[in-house]
């Protein structure tokens, strides 16, 4: 995002960044340039740009740094 002067603060920029990320991830899908490097289950099926990081302070992660899905789901 920094290389292209993009941020998550506008809808247009979010869409552009999501397309860029999707294009990069698509290269690792079956039949693509890097298709055999990772198992299919390791390739993200969906991505999102979120305004808040996952930290212990906002309870999105616990003390062992595991993601607390219920808190994230409730918030978003």
N, C-alpha and C positions, 0 to 999 in steps of 0.2 A: 504494500500500500504506500509506503514512504517513497519508494522508487518512482511511483506514478503520481505522487502528490494527491493521494486519495485518502478519505477518512470515512468513518461510519456515520457522520452527522447529517448526510442528505440522502434521500431515497435514490436519487440517480447514481450517486457514487456507490451506495450499497449494492445496487443492481450490477454495476460495472465490476465491482470487486467480486461479487458472487459468481459472475460469469467467468472471470479470470481464474478463480479457484476451481470452479467446476471443470474448466478446460484442462487445468493441470492435473486434477484427479482423474479425469477421463483417460489420460495417457497410461494409467496403470490398470485399466480394465482389460478384460480378455480380448485378444485380437488387436490390441494397440501396441505402440512402440515399447512400453515397459510391462506389457500384460502378464508376463510370467514371473515377475519378481516377487509378488505377494499373493497369498491366498485371497480369493474373492471376499471372504468374510472380513478381511482386514481393511478393505476399501470402503470409505464412508459412503453411505447411501444418501445422506442429507447433510447439509452444512448450513450454518447460520453465523451472522456477525452480531455479537452481543455487546451491549454497552458496558456491562460490568464483568470484571474478571471473577473467576471462581476462587474464593479465598476462605480461610477459616473465619475471618472477621464477619463476613456476610453470611456465614453458615452454609455456603454452597459446597464446602469441603469440610470433612471432619478432621480431628487431630492427627489421624494417620494418613491424611491427604487423599482420602477416597471421596469421590463425588457423591453428594447427597441428592439423588435424583428427585425426591419428593419436594425438597425446598426449591430446586430449580424449576420444576414443573409448576409449583404454586406461584412462583414469582413471574414466570413468563407465560 
